[in-house]
Amino acid sequence: MDKPMIPLLRSSLGLSVVLLVSTFAQAQPPGKTPTPDCAQARDPARCEARQKARAACIQHLGENLRQCIQDHMPPPDCAKSRRRERCEALVKAQAACRDAAYTERPRCLRQQLLGQRRKSPGTGA
């Protein structure tokens, strides 16, 4: 009974060691995230704008960081979007909710988007 268990124990131990080593290999010091190469990005201009926004918001943390980055980002180019009408509606909603507090922003966006959907004819909603 002991003999069949030995290979199983070895493989589980080996897997545990691999997982432990890979966790430490991927860990980076806080605040040292690599900056992506914007030349390789799908939208290089937006990538550069995001990097500038992150630099401008470096003193913020958590939810404040997220809101700061959103506030510093230019609106997306809806002409390049697959769903242009939806993109334009989202840009309008974000502009209307820009001054809302972080905790109230999702509710504001939802109300704005639902209000726009009800106003537009032929959506079926």
Phi and psi restraints in degrees (value plus and minus 20) as a CYANA .aco file:
   2 ASP   PHI     -93.7   -53.7
   2 ASP   PSI     -54.4   -14.4
   3 LYS   PHI     -81.2   -41.2
   3 LYS   PSI     -66.9   -26.9
   4 PRO   PHI     -86.8   -46.8
   4 PRO   PSI     -44.2    -4.2
   5 MET   PHI     -97.3   -57.3
   5 MET   PSI     -44.9    -4.9
   6 ILE   PHI     -82.1   -42.1
   6 ILE   PSI     -68.4   -28.4
   7 PRO   PHI     -82.1   -42.1
   7 PRO   PSI     -56.4   -16.4
   8 LEU   PHI     -85.1   -45.1
   8 LEU   PSI     -63.1   -23.1
   9 LEU   PHI     -85.1   -45.1
   9 LEU   PSI     -60.1   -20.1
  10 ARG   PHI     -82.4   -42.4
  10 ARG   PSI     -65.2   -25.2
  11 SER   PHI     -87.4   -47.4
  11 SER   PSI     -57.8   -17.8
  12 SER   PHI     -87.7   -47.7
  12 SER   PSI     -59.3   -19.3
  13 LEU   PHI     -84.9   -44.9
  13 LEU   PSI     -62.4   -22.4
  14 GLY   PHI     -82.3   -42.3
  14 GLY   PSI     -63.1   -23.1
  15 LEU   PHI     -83.5   -43.5
  15 LEU   PSI     -61.0   -21.0
  16 SER   PHI     -82.1   -42.1
  16 SER   PSI     -62.4   -22.4
  17 VAL   PHI     -84.7   -44.7
  17 VAL   PSI     -63.4   -23.4
  18 VAL   PHI     -82.1   -42.1
  18 VAL   PSI     -64.6   -24.6
  19 LEU   PHI     -83.4   -43.4
  19 LEU   PSI     -61.0   -21.0
  20 LEU   PHI     -84.8   -44.8
  20 LEU   PSI     -65.3   -25.3
  21 VAL   PHI     -85.7   -45.7
  21 VAL   PSI     -61.8   -21.8
  22 SER   PHI     -87.2   -47.2
  22 SER   PSI     -51.4   -11.4
  23 THR   PHI     -83.5   -43.5
  23 THR   PSI     -66.5   -26.5
  24 PHE   PHI     -91.4   -51.4
  24 PHE   PSI     -50.6   -10.6
  25 ALA   PHI     -88.0   -48.0
  25 ALA   PSI     -52.6   -12.6
  26 GLN   PHI    -108.9   -68.9
  26 GLN   PSI     -33.0     7.0
  27 ALA   PHI     -89.7   -49.7
  27 ALA   PSI     120.1   160.1
  28 GLN   PHI    -147.9  -107.9
  28 GLN   PSI     135.1   175.1
  29 PRO   PHI     -82.3   -42.3
  29 PRO   PSI     129.3   169.3
  30 PRO   PHI     -81.1   -41.1
  30 PRO   PSI     119.9   159.9
  31 GLY   PHI      60.5   100.5
  31 GLY   PSI     -18.1    21.9
  32 LYS   PHI    -130.6   -90.6
  32 LYS   PSI      22.9    62.9
  33 THR   PHI     -93.4   -53.4
  33 THR   PSI     120.5   160.5
  34 PRO   PHI     -89.4   -49.4
  34 PRO   PSI     121.0   161.0
  35 THR   PHI    -105.0   -65.0
  35 THR   PSI     111.1   151.1
  36 PRO   PHI     -91.0   -51.0
  36 PRO   PSI     134.5   174.5
  37 ASP   PHI    -101.2   -61.2
  37 ASP   PSI      89.2   129.2
  38 CYS   PHI     -88.3   -48.3
  38 CYS   PSI     -40.2    -0.2
  39 ALA   PHI     -86.2   -46.2
  39 ALA   PSI     -46.9    -6.9
  40 GLN   PHI    -110.9   -70.9
  40 GLN   PSI     -25.7    14.3
  41 ALA   PHI     -94.2   -54.2
  41 ALA   PSI     138.5   178.5
  42 ARG   PHI     -84.8   -44.8
  42 ARG   PSI     -58.9   -18.9
  43 ASP   PHI    -147.1  -107.1
  43 ASP   PSI      69.2   109.2
  44 PRO   PHI     -78.3   -38.3
  44 PRO   PSI     -57.2   -17.2
  45 ALA   PHI     -85.2   -45.2
  45 ALA   PSI     -61.8   -21.8
  46 ARG   PHI     -88.5   -48.5
  46 ARG   PSI     -56.4   -16.4
  47 CYS   PHI     -81.2   -41.2
  47 CYS   PSI     -65.7   -25.7
  48 GLU   PHI     -85.5   -45.5
  48 GLU   PSI     -59.2   -19.2
  49 ALA   PHI     -82.9   -42.9
  49 ALA   PSI     -58.4   -18.4
  50 ARG   PHI     -86.5   -46.5
  50 ARG   PSI     -59.7   -19.7
  51 GLN   PHI     -84.8   -44.8
  51 GLN   PSI     -60.0   -20.0
  52 LYS   PHI     -85.3   -45.3
  52 LYS   PSI     -60.0   -20.0
  53 ALA   PHI     -84.1   -44.1
  53 ALA   PSI     -61.7   -21.7
  54 ARG   PHI     -82.5   -42.5
  54 ARG   PSI     -59.9   -19.9
  55 ALA   PHI     -86.2   -46.2
  55 ALA   PSI     -57.6   -17.6
  56 ALA   PHI     -91.3   -51.3
  56 ALA   PSI     -44.8    -4.8
  57 CYS   PHI    -126.7   -86.7
  57 CYS   PSI      -2.0    38.0
  58 ILE   PHI     -80.6   -40.6
  58 ILE   PSI     -46.1    -6.1
  59 GLN   PHI     -99.9   -59.9
  59 GLN   PSI     -29.4    10.6
  60 HIS   PHI    -112.2   -72.2
  60 HIS   PSI     136.9   176.9
  61 LEU   PHI    -152.0  -112.0
  61 LEU   PSI     135.1   175.1
  62 GLY   PHI      38.4    78.4
  62 GLY   PSI    -150.1  -110.1
  63 GLU   PHI     -85.7   -45.7
  63 GLU   PSI     -53.4   -13.4
  64 ASN   PHI     -85.2   -45.2
  64 ASN   PSI     -56.0   -16.0
  65 LEU   PHI     -83.6   -43.6
  65 LEU   PSI     -65.7   -25.7
  66 ARG   PHI     -81.5   -41.5
  66 ARG   PSI     -64.7   -24.7
  67 GLN   PHI     -86.9   -46.9
  67 GLN   PSI     -60.2   -20.2
  68 CYS   PHI     -81.2   -41.2
  68 CYS   PSI     -64.8   -24.8
  69 ILE   PHI     -83.6   -43.6
  69 ILE   PSI     -62.9   -22.9
  70 GLN   PHI     -81.1   -41.1
  70 GLN   PSI     -58.6   -18.6
  71 ASP   PHI     -89.9   -49.9
  71 ASP   PSI     -49.7    -9.7
  72 HIS   PHI    -109.0   -69.0
  72 HIS   PSI     -31.2     8.8
  73 MET   PHI    -102.3   -62.3
  73 MET   PSI     118.4   158.4
  74 PRO   PHI     -92.7   -52.7
  74 PRO   PSI     137.1   177.1
  75 PRO   PHI     -85.8   -45.8
  75 PRO   PSI     132.3   172.3
  76 PRO   PHI     -89.1   -49.1
  76 PRO   PSI     138.2   178.2
  77 ASP   PHI    -102.6   -62.6
  77 ASP   PSI      80.9   120.9
  78 CYS   PHI     -89.6   -49.6
  78 CYS   PSI     -36.8     3.2
  79 ALA   PHI     -85.6   -45.6
  79 ALA   PSI     -46.1    -6.1
  80 LYS   PHI    -109.6   -69.6
  80 LYS   PSI     -27.2    12.8
  81 SER   PHI     -96.3   -56.3
  81 SER   PSI     127.8   167.8
  82 ARG   PHI     -90.5   -50.5
  82 ARG   PSI     -53.0   -13.0
  83 ARG   PHI    -138.3   -98.3
  83 ARG   PSI      59.4    99.4
  84 ARG   PHI     -79.1   -39.1
  84 ARG   PSI     -64.2   -24.2
  85 GLU   PHI     -82.2   -42.2
  85 GLU   PSI     -62.1   -22.1
  86 ARG   PHI     -85.8   -45.8
  86 ARG   PSI     -60.7   -20.7
  87 CYS   PHI     -81.5   -41.5
  87 CYS   PSI     -66.2   -26.2
  88 GLU   PHI     -84.1   -44.1
  88 GLU   PSI     -59.4   -19.4
  89 ALA   PHI     -83.6   -43.6
  89 ALA   PSI     -60.1   -20.1
  90 LEU   PHI     -86.8   -46.8
  90 LEU   PSI     -60.1   -20.1
  91 VAL   PHI     -82.3   -42.3
  91 VAL   PSI     -62.8   -22.8
  92 LYS   PHI     -83.3   -43.3
  92 LYS   PSI     -63.6   -23.6
  93 ALA   PHI     -84.5   -44.5
  93 ALA   PSI     -61.2   -21.2
  94 GLN   PHI     -84.7   -44.7
  94 GLN   PSI     -58.2   -18.2
  95 ALA   PHI     -85.5   -45.5
  95 ALA   PSI     -60.0   -20.0
  96 ALA   PHI     -88.9   -48.9
  96 ALA   PSI     -48.8    -8.8
  97 CYS   PHI    -123.1   -83.1
  97 CYS   PSI      -9.8    30.2
  98 ARG   PHI     -77.6   -37.6
  98 ARG   PSI     -57.6   -17.6
  99 ASP   PHI    -107.3   -67.3
  99 ASP   PSI     -22.9    17.1
 100 ALA   PHI     -91.0   -51.0
 100 ALA   PSI     126.9   166.9
 101 ALA   PHI     -84.0   -44.0
 101 ALA   PSI     137.7   177.7
 102 TYR   PHI     -75.3   -35.3
 102 TYR   PSI     -61.4   -21.4
 103 THR   PHI     -92.4   -52.4
 103 THR   PSI     -44.6    -4.6
 104 GLU   PHI    -113.8   -73.8
 104 GLU   PSI     -34.1     5.9
 105 ARG   PHI     -80.6   -40.6
 105 ARG   PSI     -65.4   -25.4
 106 PRO   PHI     -80.1   -40.1
 106 PRO   PSI     -60.1   -20.1
 107 ARG   PHI     -84.8   -44.8
 107 ARG   PSI     -63.2   -23.2
 108 CYS   PHI     -81.9   -41.9
 108 CYS   PSI     -66.3   -26.3
 109 LEU   PHI     -80.6   -40.6
 109 LEU   PSI     -63.6   -23.6
 110 ARG   PHI     -80.8   -40.8
 110 ARG   PSI     -64.9   -24.9
 111 GLN   PHI     -83.8   -43.8
 111 GLN   PSI     -62.3   -22.3
 112 GLN   PHI     -83.4   -43.4
 112 GLN   PSI     -66.1   -26.1
 113 LEU   PHI     -88.0   -48.0
 113 LEU   PSI     -60.2   -20.2
 114 LEU   PHI     -86.7   -46.7
 114 LEU   PSI     -58.4   -18.4
 115 GLY   PHI     -83.9   -43.9
 115 GLY   PSI     -60.4   -20.4
 116 GLN   PHI     -89.2   -49.2
 116 GLN   PSI     -55.9   -15.9
 117 ARG   PHI     -86.2   -46.2
 117 ARG   PSI     -60.0   -20.0
 118 ARG   PHI     -89.2   -49.2
 118 ARG   PSI     -49.9    -9.9
 119 LYS   PHI     -97.3   -57.3
 119 LYS   PSI     -49.4    -9.4
 120 SER   PHI    -101.3   -61.3
 120 SER   PSI     110.5   150.5
 121 PRO   PHI     -98.4   -58.4
 121 PRO   PSI     132.4   172.4
 122 GLY   PHI      58.2    98.2
 122 GLY   PSI      -4.8    35.2
 123 THR   PHI    -105.8   -65.8
 123 THR   PSI     -40.1    -0.1
 124 GLY   PHI      62.3   102.3
 124 GLY   PSI     -17.8    22.2
